[in-house]
Amino acid sequence: GGELGGELGGGGKADEEALEREAFVKIVRAMQGYASDAAEEVHRWERNFEKLSEAHRTLLSHHRDKHVEAYRCVRRNDEFFRNMLESFTGDDVPPHLQVPPPPPG
């Protein structure tokens, strides 16, 4: 059988660092896309709420406040993620921890 970096890969530390960088970039991309993804989820809640009968919407009218609160939380979390990612920019950050710019669009 082959272990990682053994018979199969052979690249050792360079392969491990490349995999670590790839995982890091995936996490960064998730943080960069958080606000739009989370806001779309709350919007889905709102669309589903509007599909309910008037009687059910009346019973669950407190959910409108929950939607507003969810958007507020999305904004706050996004600000946290942006500030955290900003700390991984600059000349003093090792190259493997440098945050790439967000993709266009």
Secondary structure, DSSP 4 states (H G I P E B T S, - for coil): ---TTTTS---THHHHHHHHHHHHHHHHHHHHTHHHHHHHHHHHHHHHHHHS-HHHHHHTTHHHHHHHHHHHHHHHHHHHHHHHHHTT-STTS-GGGPPPPPPP-
